[in-house]
Amino acid sequence: MSLVPMLDVHAITKIVPTQEGDLEILRPISLLINAGESVAITGASGSGKSTLLGILAGLDTPTAGQVYLHGHCLTALDEEGRAQVRAGNVGFIFQSFQLLPGLTALENVMLPLELHGNKQAKTLAMNFLTHVGLESRMQHYPPQLSGGEQQRVAIARAFASQPKILFADEPTGNLDSHTGNKIIDLLFALNREQGTTLVLITHEERLAARCERRIELAAGAIVTSEGI
């Protein structure tokens, strides 16, 4: 079976001017991630992981180099163009959940679907909340939910839009070990069922070990790349 590139990255760098001079956050990085792959990006704090994730997702732009996401050259697009690519292809899960406290769990999952004009928003949201085990918590607000439950809402929201690629920044960072393991199992179950490409930033070995490939950063450069 031929492999289809989901992310194709060519020599991207990120340099930020400071009072002390230019700060090189990312040194030339090139990588290829295929559709359906699961990849962990690891490294010490300050190694450039979050900056790299932002550039791969089209939330930030590199100083130099090219990023192709599902055939779209993100680095040739303006912010509006990148937003259009993200809307059709990209999902996010954040460490801090990023739920709106004034909306119920159901409404939080429905919101991005409604913004994109999906007429099946409520049905899809209910299906995915049921899939993550929150069928009895749909009408609860985020402050009424545990950390694990809030993260499951965030996962349902991310997968409900059926993205081709899902980016997650420390998705288990705010959870205890038992809850974190459940979230990891859920992420990879949905990955298998939908064929969604996973790109995860993590410092946790238990999460990195579940991925097919691991990319380790140090001082803004790839120092190891292991796996398929």
ABEGO torsion letter per residue (X at the ends): XBBBBABBBBGBBBBBBBAAEBBBABBBBBBBBBBGBBBBBBEBBGAGAAAAAAAAAGABBBABEBBBBGGBBAAABBAAAAAAAAAAABBBBBAAGGBBAABBAAAAAAAAAAAAGBAAAAAAAAAAAAAAGAAAAAABBAAABBAAAAAAAAAAAAAAAGBABBBBBGAAAABBAAAAAAAAAAAAAAAAAAGBBBBBBBABAAAAAABABBBBBBGGBBABBBEX
